[in-house]
Amino acid sequence: MKKRILAIVMTAAMVFAMAGCGSKADSKTEGSAAAAESTDTTDTSKSDSDELEATEITVFAAKSLNTVMEELITKYNETQPNVTVTGSYDSSGTLLTQIQEGAACDVFFSAAQKQMDTLQNENKLVVDGTRHNVVNNQVCVVTQSDSQTKVTGLDTLKDAANLAIADGSVPVGNYTRKAFIATGVLPETEDSSAITTQEISDALGGVEINECANVGAVTSAVSEGANEVGTVYKSDTYGFEDKLKILEEVSYDLTGDVIYPVAQIDNKDADELEKKAAEDFVNFLISDDAKTIFDKYYFDTNVTD
């Protein structure tokens, strides 16, 4: 009898022990599965990179932008190192003609609304939704830093021995002509850009005028002493502080706002990646990072888009 009881107790103990081992094994298996599941879970909180693949875009920009654009491109490449941005700089009128004649261009950055309006309304080459007003600028009368000129501004340009002014098709040349009209030096006309250099010379009492192809040529002519005075943008005096002296910052009341619009251009030869990079660069140019750089180069970023 005692042997039977002992056998029963031992059997029960073995069953209990086996049940316990099975429970631990199941627990271990479940724990391992949970750990594996945890390890395999992908972290979706990290967003995909916006860095573009290698491509190249061409930017046609007004001559007065060539210095600031180089720093802007460098800044842009900090976040988009695979995008090569190639700048082509000249007067906005010249660049407009090149685009109209089929030159490959992804982004156009004009020094005036007129050229952009032509591309958008007549040529239908501006990509919808990508046009933005970026900066304002100011026409200035300048002379060489050590000049003894009697000229003090627009009102006394007739006292100059000679004068450098951009062609009427160049925005700064047209804005200068508008200022002459506003001050009464020149008569009202439907198209101020059509006013000839000879007409300006006659209105100023026969002053010799050097008609320049772009604002960079005016800046060089005055800073190097080839011409006594000239009209440039305020931004063009950046880097020439030791060579140029501003005689007058011409009021917007006389010239009107000197707005620089930018837009992506419908480049028929561009692939989708190039088009995406062009749009991305346009968006960068209206960013706060870009505004900080424009301010540094004497542009006015307080504009309405």
C-alpha positions as CSV (number, residue, x, y, z in Angstrom):
1,M,0.0,0.0,0.0
2,K,2.8,2.4,1.0
3,K,4.6,1.5,-2.3
4,R,1.4,2.3,-4.3
5,I,1.0,5.7,-2.6
6,L,4.7,6.5,-3.2
7,A,4.4,5.5,-6.9
8,I,1.4,7.8,-7.3
9,V,3.2,10.7,-5.6
10,M,6.3,10.3,-7.8
11,T,4.2,10.1,-11.0
12,A,2.3,13.3,-10.1
13,A,5.6,15.0,-9.4
14,M,7.0,14.0,-12.7
15,V,3.9,15.3,-14.5
16,F,4.1,18.6,-12.7
17,A,7.8,19.0,-13.5
18,M,7.2,18.3,-17.2
19,A,4.3,20.8,-17.3
20,G,6.6,23.4,-15.7
21,C,9.4,22.7,-18.3
22,G,6.9,23.0,-21.1
23,S,5.7,26.3,-19.8
24,K,9.3,27.7,-19.6
25,A,10.1,26.4,-23.1
26,D,6.9,28.1,-24.5
27,S,7.8,31.3,-22.7
28,K,11.3,31.2,-24.1
29,T,10.0,30.6,-27.6
30,E,7.5,33.4,-27.4
31,G,10.1,35.7,-26.1
32,S,12.5,34.9,-28.9
33,A,9.8,35.4,-31.5
34,A,8.9,38.8,-29.9
35,A,12.6,39.8,-30.0
36,A,12.9,38.8,-33.6
37,E,9.8,40.7,-34.5
38,S,11.2,43.8,-32.7
39,T,14.5,43.4,-34.5
40,D,12.9,43.1,-37.9
41,T,10.7,46.2,-37.5
42,T,11.8,49.0,-39.8
43,D,12.0,52.6,-38.3
44,T,9.6,54.5,-40.5
45,S,9.9,57.7,-38.5
46,K,13.0,58.7,-40.6
47,S,11.8,60.3,-43.9
48,D,13.4,59.5,-47.2
49,S,16.2,61.7,-48.4
50,D,15.3,64.5,-50.8
51,E,18.8,64.5,-52.3
52,L,18.5,64.4,-56.1
53,E,20.6,62.1,-58.4
54,A,23.3,63.5,-60.6
55,T,22.1,66.0,-63.2
56,E,23.0,69.4,-64.6
57,I,20.8,72.5,-65.1
58,T,21.6,75.7,-67.0
59,V,20.5,79.0,-65.5
60,F,20.3,82.2,-67.6
61,A,20.7,85.1,-65.2
62,A,21.0,88.9,-65.6
63,K,24.6,90.2,-65.6
64,S,23.9,92.0,-62.3
65,L,23.4,88.6,-60.7
66,N,26.6,86.9,-61.7
67,T,28.5,87.6,-58.4
68,V,25.7,86.7,-56.0
69,M,24.7,83.6,-58.1
70,E,28.0,81.9,-57.5
71,E,27.5,82.0,-53.7
72,L,23.9,81.0,-54.1
73,I,24.9,78.0,-56.2
74,T,27.5,77.0,-53.5
75,K,24.9,77.2,-50.8
76,Y,22.4,75.2,-52.9
77,N,25.0,72.4,-53.4
78,E,25.3,71.9,-49.6
79,T,21.9,70.1,-49.8
80,Q,22.0,69.1,-53.4
81,P,25.6,68.1,-54.1
82,N,24.7,66.0,-57.2
83,V,23.1,68.9,-59.1
84,T,25.6,70.9,-61.2
85,V,24.3,74.4,-61.8
86,T,25.8,76.2,-64.7
87,G,25.2,80.0,-65.0
88,S,25.1,82.0,-68.2
89,Y,25.2,85.8,-67.5
90,D,24.4,88.7,-69.8
91,S,21.8,91.4,-70.2
92,S,18.2,90.1,-69.8
93,G,17.4,91.2,-73.3
94,T,20.2,89.2,-74.8
95,L,19.3,86.2,-72.7
96,L,15.7,86.5,-73.8
97,T,16.7,86.4,-77.5
98,Q,18.9,83.4,-76.9
99,I,16.1,81.5,-75.3
100,Q,13.7,82.5,-78.1
101,E,16.2,81.2,-80.6
102,G,16.3,77.8,-78.9
103,A,19.2,77.9,-76.5
104,A,19.0,75.2,-73.8
105,C,17.8,76.9,-70.6
106,D,16.2,75.4,-67.5
107,V,15.9,78.6,-65.3
108,F,15.6,82.2,-66.4
109,F,16.4,84.9,-63.8
110,S,15.6,88.3,-65.3
111,A,16.5,91.8,-64.1
112,A,13.1,93.1,-65.2
113,Q,9.5,91.9,-65.7
114,K,9.4,92.8,-69.4
115,Q,11.6,90.0,-70.6
116,M,9.9,87.4,-68.4
117,D,6.4,88.6,-69.5
118,T,7.5,88.1,-73.1
119,L,8.6,84.5,-72.4
120,Q,5.4,83.8,-70.5
121,N,2.8,85.5,-72.5
122,E,4.1,85.4,-76.1
123,N,6.4,82.4,-76.2
124,K,4.6,80.3,-73.6
125,L,7.9,79.0,-72.3
126,V,7.5,79.7,-68.6
127,V,6.4,76.6,-66.6
128,D,3.1,77.2,-64.8
129,G,3.4,78.0,-61.1
130,T,7.1,78.5,-61.1
131,R,7.4,82.3,-61.6
132,H,8.3,84.3,-58.5
133,N,9.4,87.9,-57.8
134,V,12.7,87.4,-55.9
135,V,14.4,90.7,-55.2
136,N,14.3,94.4,-55.8
137,N,17.3,96.6,-56.8
138,Q,18.1,100.2,-57.0
139,V,19.6,102.3,-59.7
140,C,22.6,104.3,-58.6
141,V,24.7,107.1,-60.1
142,V,28.3,106.1,-59.4
143,T,31.8,107.5,-60.0
144,Q,35.4,106.3,-59.4
145,S,36.2,106.4,-55.6
146,D,38.8,109.2,-56.0
147,S,37.0,111.1,-58.7
148,Q,36.8,114.9,-58.4
149,T,33.6,115.0,-60.5
150,K,31.1,117.9,-60.1
151,V,28.2,115.5,-60.6
152,T,26.2,114.8,-57.5
153,G,23.4,112.8,-59.1
154,L,20.9,112.6,-61.9
155,D,20.2,116.3,-61.8
156,T,23.8,117.3,-62.6
157,L,24.8,114.6,-65.1
158,K,25.2,117.4,-67.7
159,D,28.3,118.4,-65.7
160,A,30.1,115.1,-66.5
161,A,32.9,115.0,-69.1
162,N,31.5,111.7,-70.2
163,L,28.9,109.1,-69.1
164,A,28.4,105.3,-69.3
165,I,24.9,104.1,-69.7
166,A,23.6,100.7,-70.7
167,D,21.7,100.1,-73.9
168,G,17.9,100.6,-73.7
169,S,17.3,96.9,-74.1
170,V,19.2,96.3,-70.9
171,P,17.0,96.7,-67.8
172,V,19.3,99.1,-66.0
173,G,19.5,101.2,-69.2
174,N,15.7,101.3,-69.5
175,Y,15.3,102.2,-65.8
176,T,17.8,105.0,-66.2
177,R,15.7,106.3,-69.2
178,K,12.6,106.1,-67.0
179,A,14.3,108.2,-64.4
180,F,15.2,110.8,-67.0
181,I,11.6,111.0,-68.0
182,A,10.4,111.3,-64.4
183,T,12.8,114.2,-63.8
184,G,11.8,116.0,-67.0
185,V,15.1,115.5,-68.8
186,L,13.4,113.5,-71.4
187,P,9.8,113.8,-72.7
188,E,7.1,111.1,-72.1
189,T,7.2,108.2,-74.5
190,E,5.3,105.0,-74.9
191,D,8.4,102.9,-74.9
192,S,11.3,104.3,-72.8
193,S,13.6,101.5,-73.9
194,A,13.5,102.8,-77.5
195,I,15.1,106.2,-76.5
196,T,18.5,106.4,-78.2
197,T,21.8,107.3,-76.6
198,Q,22.0,110.3,-78.9
199,E,18.6,111.6,-77.6
200,I,20.0,111.3,-74.0
201,S,23.2,113.1,-75.0
202,D,21.3,115.9,-76.6
203,A,19.0,116.3,-73.6
204,L,22.0,116.5,-71.3
205,G,23.6,119.3,-73.4
206,G,25.9,117.1,-75.6
207,V,27.5,115.0,-72.9
208,E,29.6,112.2,-74.5
209,I,28.0,108.8,-73.7
210,N,29.5,105.4,-73.8
211,E,26.6,103.0,-74.6
212,C,27.3,99.6,-72.9
213,A,26.0,96.2,-73.7
214,N,25.3,95.3,-70.0
215,V,25.5,96.6,-66.5
216,G,28.8,94.8,-65.9
217,A,30.4,96.8,-68.7
218,V,29.2,100.1,-67.1
219,T,30.6,99.0,-63.8
220,S,34.0,98.3,-65.4
221,A,34.0,101.5,-67.4
222,V,33.5,103.7,-64.3
223,S,35.6,101.7,-61.8
224,E,38.6,101.7,-64.2
225,G,38.2,105.4,-64.9
226,A,37.3,105.1,-68.6
227,N,34.1,107.1,-67.9
228,E,33.6,109.7,-65.2
229,V,30.1,108.6,-64.1
230,G,27.6,105.9,-64.9
231,T,24.4,104.3,-63.8
232,V,24.4,100.8,-62.3
233,Y,22.5,98.8,-59.7
234,K,23.3,99.1,-56.1
235,S,24.1,95.4,-56.1
236,D,26.8,96.0,-58.7
237,T,28.8,98.1,-56.2
238,Y,29.3,95.0,-54.1
239,G,33.0,94.1,-54.1
240,F,33.8,97.5,-55.6
241,E,33.6,99.5,-52.4
242,D,37.2,100.7,-52.8
243,K,36.8,101.6,-56.4
244,L,33.3,103.1,-56.7
245,K,31.5,105.9,-54.9
246,I,27.7,106.2,-55.0
247,L,26.7,109.7,-55.8
248,E,22.9,109.0,-55.6
249,E,20.6,106.1,-55.0
250,V,17.8,106.9,-57.4
251,S,14.4,106.7,-55.8
252,Y,11.9,104.0,-56.8
253,D,9.5,106.9,-57.4
254,L,11.6,107.8,-60.5
255,T,12.5,104.3,-61.8
256,G,9.6,102.2,-60.6
257,D,10.4,99.0,-58.7
258,V,13.3,97.1,-60.1
259,I,11.9,93.6,-59.6
260,Y,13.9,90.5,-60.6
261,P,11.5,87.6,-61.5
262,V,12.7,84.0,-61.8
263,A,11.0,81.0,-63.4
264,Q,11.6,77.5,-64.7
265,I,11.7,77.4,-68.5
266,D,10.1,74.7,-70.6
267,N,13.3,73.1,-71.9
268,K,12.2,70.5,-74.5
269,D,15.6,68.7,-74.3
270,A,15.5,68.2,-70.5
271,D,14.6,64.8,-68.9
272,E,12.4,64.5,-65.9
273,L,15.4,64.6,-63.4
274,E,16.7,67.8,-65.0
275,K,13.2,69.4,-64.8
276,K,12.9,68.4,-61.2
277,A,16.2,69.9,-60.3
278,A,15.3,73.1,-62.1
279,E,12.1,73.5,-60.1
280,D,14.0,72.6,-56.9
281,F,16.6,75.4,-57.7
282,V,13.8,77.9,-58.3
283,N,12.3,77.0,-54.9
284,F,15.7,77.5,-53.3
285,L,16.0,81.0,-54.7
286,I,12.9,82.1,-52.8
287,S,14.0,80.4,-49.5
288,D,15.2,82.2,-46.4
289,D,18.7,80.9,-46.9
290,A,18.8,82.6,-50.3
291,K,17.4,85.8,-48.9
292,T,20.2,86.1,-46.4
293,I,22.7,85.9,-49.3
294,F,20.8,88.4,-51.4
295,D,20.8,90.9,-48.5
296,K,24.5,90.6,-48.2
297,Y,25.0,91.7,-51.8
298,Y,22.8,94.8,-51.4
299,F,19.6,93.4,-53.0
300,D,16.3,94.4,-51.4
301,T,14.4,91.2,-50.5
302,N,11.3,93.0,-49.2
303,V,9.2,92.2,-52.2
304,T,5.8,90.9,-52.9
305,D,5.6,87.7,-54.9
